[in-house]
Amino acid sequence: MKIDSTLDKQFEEMGNDHVSTSEDTPLRSDAFVLSDKEKIERIQENIREVMLTLGLDLDDDSLKGTPNRVAKMFVNEIFGGLHPDRKPKSSTFSNKYKYGEMLVEKNITLYSTCEHHLLPIVGKAHIAYISSGNVVGLSKMNRIVDYFAKRPQVQERLTIQIVRELQRVLKTEDVACVIDAKHLCVNSRGIRDIDSSTVTAEYGGKFKQEAVRREFLDYINIDTNF
């Protein structure tokens, strides 16, 4: 039908343009009813069906284990950040040494997955905050990035989610995040532009001030090839 064709075109255009519909990851209300084991079993059968439909011989020694490997990877690894039980415990500590300047954690390696084509997003995240009395362990900042990256994502949403979580943990609005990443849905398919990358930013509190934001961006550009 013409209406179906029009809707298909709109959905395709939305995916190619990387449009996000929500600040929160879209999840059904029954998203965690099934156990991880049950999800792996279901996904394994679906991946097997996809591979058979493509004409692959699953009796081949190289391919027979692929459905199970992919299912476990989906649930335990690249989409493991969907489950709230895996959110890192981010304990904070009192800023007893009265450090009053911004703290920057830069060049955090980021691996995520584009929710429109399920292809990799690979890049770097740079985070900063100004303490309002609390500090958080440096590794926890990396873990927060990793947690929100391990789900089907849109880069704009990922950037916002990282900032919102750190604002919640640190009890301050003064948090910023910049992400520079390559999207294989752009680099390896479609337009196949291998050199382009996408930069997104979210600034909260004092980071909305031009001077503070400029200081953060200057820190990011410091050469740290030790």
C-alpha positions in Angstrom: 0.0 0.0 0.0 1.1 3.6 -0.6 0.8 4.5 3.1 3.0 1.6 4.1 5.6 2.6 1.4 5.5 6.2 2.7 6.1 5.1 6.3 8.9 2.8 5.3 10.6 5.7 3.5 10.2 7.9 6.5 11.6 5.3 8.9 14.6 4.8 6.5 15.2 8.5 6.3 15.0 8.7 10.1 17.7 6.0 10.5 20.0 7.5 7.9 19.7 10.9 9.5 20.4 9.5 13.0 17.2 11.0 14.5 16.7 10.3 18.2 13.2 10.3 19.6 13.9 10.4 23.3 16.5 11.3 25.9 15.9 7.9 27.5 16.7 4.6 25.7 13.3 3.3 24.3 12.5 0.2 26.4 9.3 -1.8 26.7 7.8 -2.3 30.1 8.5 -6.0 30.0 12.1 -5.6 28.9 13.5 -7.5 31.9 10.9 -10.2 32.4 13.1 -12.8 30.6 16.3 -13.9 32.2 19.6 -13.4 30.3 19.7 -17.2 29.6 16.2 -17.1 28.1 17.1 -14.1 26.0 20.2 -15.8 24.7 18.2 -18.9 23.7 15.7 -16.8 21.8 18.2 -14.6 20.1 20.3 -17.6 19.1 17.3 -19.1 17.2 16.6 -15.8 15.5 20.2 -15.3 14.4 20.2 -18.8 13.1 17.1 -18.1 11.0 18.7 -14.9 9.6 21.8 -16.8 8.6 19.8 -19.6 7.0 17.8 -17.0 5.1 21.0 -15.5 3.8 21.9 -18.9 2.5 24.7 -19.8 4.9 25.6 -23.4 5.7 25.4 -23.7 9.4 26.8 -27.2 9.3 30.1 -25.7 8.4 32.5 -25.8 11.4 33.3 -22.1 11.1 29.6 -21.1 11.2 27.8 -23.6 13.4 28.6 -21.8 16.7 27.9 -18.3 15.4 24.3 -18.0 16.5 25.2 -18.8 20.1 28.3 -16.5 20.0 26.2 -13.6 18.7 23.4 -14.1 21.2 25.8 -14.2 24.1 27.6 -11.1 22.8 24.3 -9.2 22.4 23.1 -10.0 25.9 26.3 -10.0 27.9 28.5 -7.5 26.1 27.6 -5.0 23.4 24.0 -4.5 24.8 24.8 -5.3 28.4 24.2 -1.7 29.4 20.4 -2.1 28.8 20.0 -3.8 32.1 19.8 -1.5 35.1 21.4 -4.1 37.4 24.7 -3.5 35.5 24.8 0.2 36.2 28.1 0.9 37.9 28.0 1.8 41.6 29.3 5.3 41.7 30.3 6.1 45.3 31.3 9.7 45.9 33.7 11.1 48.5 33.9 14.5 50.2 36.2 17.0 48.5 38.4 17.3 51.6 41.4 18.7 49.7 39.1 21.6 48.5 40.0 21.2 44.9 38.0 24.0 43.3 38.9 23.8 39.6 37.4 21.6 36.9 38.4 17.9 36.7 38.7 16.6 33.2 38.8 12.9 32.2 39.7 12.9 28.5 40.2 10.3 25.7 37.9 7.7 27.2 37.7 5.0 24.6 34.1 4.4 23.6 32.5 1.4 21.8 28.8 1.6 21.1 26.2 0.4 18.5 24.1 2.6 16.2 20.4 1.8 17.0 19.4 2.3 13.4 21.6 -0.2 11.7 23.2 -2.1 14.6 26.7 -1.2 13.4 29.6 -0.1 15.6 30.2 3.5 16.9 33.9 3.9 17.9 35.3 7.1 19.4 36.5 9.1 22.4 34.5 10.7 25.2 35.8 13.7 27.2 34.2 14.5 30.6 34.6 17.3 33.0 32.9 18.4 36.2 33.4 21.1 38.9 32.9 19.7 42.4 30.2 21.2 44.6 31.6 19.2 47.6 31.7 15.7 46.2 34.2 13.9 44.0 33.9 10.5 42.2 36.6 7.9 41.5 38.2 8.4 38.1 37.5 4.9 36.9 33.8 5.4 37.7 33.6 8.0 35.0 35.0 5.5 32.5 32.5 2.9 33.7 29.6 5.3 33.3 30.6 6.0 29.7 30.9 2.3 29.1 27.6 1.4 30.7 25.5 3.9 28.6 27.5 3.0 25.4 26.7 -0.7 25.7 23.2 -0.4 24.3 21.7 0.5 20.9 22.4 4.2 20.8 22.2 7.6 19.1 25.3 9.7 19.9 23.3 12.7 21.0 21.4 10.6 23.5 24.5 8.9 24.8 26.2 12.3 25.4 23.1 13.5 27.4 22.8 10.3 29.4 26.4 10.5 30.5 26.0 14.1 31.7 22.7 13.4 33.5 24.1 10.4 35.4 27.2 12.3 36.5 25.0 15.2 37.6 22.9 12.8 39.6 25.9 11.1 41.2 27.9 14.3 42.0 24.8 16.4 42.9 25.9 19.3 40.7 24.8 20.7 37.4 28.4 21.6 36.5 29.1 18.6 34.2 30.2 18.5 30.6 30.8 15.8 28.0 32.1 15.9 24.4 32.1 12.8 22.2 34.0 12.4 18.9 33.1 9.2 17.2 33.0 7.3 13.9 29.8 5.6 12.9 30.3 2.5 10.7 26.7 3.0 9.4 28.2 6.1 7.7 31.8 4.8 7.1 31.1 1.3 5.8 27.7 1.5 4.2 25.4 4.2 2.7 27.6 7.1 1.8 30.7 5.1 2.8 32.6 8.2 3.9 35.6 6.7 5.8 37.0 9.9 7.1 34.1 11.7 8.7 33.3 11.6 12.4 30.5 13.0 14.5 31.0 15.4 17.5 28.4 16.0 20.1 28.4 18.0 23.3 26.3 18.5 26.4 27.1 21.3 28.8 25.5 21.8 32.2 25.6 24.5 34.8 28.8 26.6 34.7 29.9 24.9 31.5 27.2 27.0 29.7 29.4 30.0 30.3 31.7 30.6 27.3 34.9 31.0 29.4 34.4 27.8 31.3 33.4 25.9 28.2 36.5 27.2 26.4 38.8 26.1 29.3 37.3 22.6 29.1 37.9 22.5 25.3 41.4 23.7 25.7 42.1 20.9 28.1 40.8 18.4 25.6 43.3 19.7 23.0 46.4 19.3 25.2 48.8 16.8 23.7 48.9 13.8 26.1 50.9 11.3 24.0 53.2 10.3 26.9 
